[in-house]
Every structure is written in C-alpha cells, then in structure tokens.
Amino acid sequence: MTPDAVHAFISRRYPQLTSERRTNPDGWSFFLGPATGGPASNRIFRVVANAPNLPSRLKLSVTSRLTSDFEMTFRGDEVELEALIERELQLFQAHFGET
C-alpha cells in the first residue's frame, strides 16, 4: 500500500485519528486526536515511501516508545494494516491513555 492508500484507509476506518502530511520522505503521520508532539506525543504511527516504486515503511510509534525504534517495510493489505493499528491503539491506551 502506498502512503496515500494508507491515508485513505485510515480516513475511512479510524475517524478518531488525525493525519499530517510528511515530506522528505513523503507520507503521513497519524495521531490519536489533535497532534501532540514531544515527550507526550500521541502519534500512533507513520507511513512513508522514499520513492514511488519502493515499498512503504511503517513506524509503529507506540511500540517504538515502549521498546526501541521500530520501523518496518510494509507490503501488506488493509487487513494486516488494521491488525497493526489496533495493536498500537491498545498499547497507547494501556501505557499512555488517561486513567
């Protein structure tokens, strides 16, 4: 999936996520609610592509905050993407959500 295809899917499936366009490399960042940066960031993940014919790269931001920098090449479909996003949302709620 291209970053724009991921954006279209997220816009349909996850209205609670807001997006910000990224450049260099091109793609999107997705946040739970209005974007907050810094140590209290609410970014859930980002997707970028270094070139139009290269696979997209996902950074699972919540997993990265809990472990180490976790970025992966993504060649999956909407079902696989949804599973990754659901896991990131659960991790965010468990570790950084309001109590």
QUICORRA-V84555 format. One record per helix or strand. SS is the DSSP state (H for helix, E for strand). FROM is the first residue (numbers start at 1). LEN is the number of residues. If there is no record, write none. Layout:
<<SS:FROM:LEN> <SS:FROM:LEN>>
This chain:
<<H:3:11> <E:17:6> <E:26:8> <H:38:3> <E:43:7> <E:56:5> <H:61:6> <E:71:4> <H:78:19>>
